[in-house]
Amino acid sequence: MNVSAEGAIIFELPIAVLPEDIDGLGHVNNIVYLRWVQDAATAHWNAAATDEQKTDYAWVVVRHEIDYLRPALLGDALMARTHVGAAAGAKFDRHVEIVRASDQQVLARARSVWVAIDARTGRPRRVGEELKARFHQEGA
């Protein structure tokens, strides 16, 4: 298990660059990176949360910041590495790096702010300690 400097468990999601991801300039379109950021977040949530948490919580994004550092090309094997950051009230920061597997070059970095929603009421819901613990190494 990989852990960030802050003790957050790092989740990895393999990504293959497909023909439909390529834009007119011959590289992955910027909007595709945003899809990968969301795919990584969703996969991490589904892997880490309990069934009860999945029933109790829903998530909405209120902010995305993406730095595009290098292009991804058709046929590249990539890895999305994600971990959660600070949680305050109903907000949870999430960090994602898109990395080319062959040389470990970081192609893009994203920070997103997610808001926890009570799945029954649709209202913001505080991120409790039990939920935070699902994404952090014990004792960190």
C-alpha positions, 0 to 999 in steps of 0.5 A, a space after each residue: 500500500 502506498 501512502 502520501 506524506 500526509 498519511 493518505 492511502 494512494 489508490 491507483 487506477 490503470 488507464 488506456 488511451 483510446 482512439 476516441 480520447 485523441 483530439 485534432 492535435 493528435 494527443 489526448 483532449 483536455 476534457 478526457 483528463 477531467 473524465 479520468 480524474 472523476 473515474 479515479 475518484 469514483 473507483 477509489 470511493 467504491 474500493 474504500 467506502 463501506 456498503 453503509 457509507 455508499 448508501 449514506 453518502 453521495 458526492 458532488 464536485 464544486 471545484 476542479 483545478 488541472 495542470 496539464 504538464 505533458 501530452 498523452 498519446 494513443 496507445 499510452 498506458 497510464 495510471 491515475 494515482 489519487 488520494 484524499 487531502 484535507 476534510 473540513 465540514 462537508 468538503 473533502 479535497 482530492 488529488 489526482 496525478 495522471 502518470 505514464 506507466 513506461 517512464 513514470 512521467 506526470 502528465 497532469 495533476 488535479 485537485 478537486 473539492 468534493 462535497 459530501 451529500 446526505 444521500 437521503 436528503 440531498 443536503 450537505 453532510 459533515 465528513 465524519 472521522 469514520 469516513 476519513 479513516 477509510 482513506 488514511 493509514 491508521 496512526 498517520 
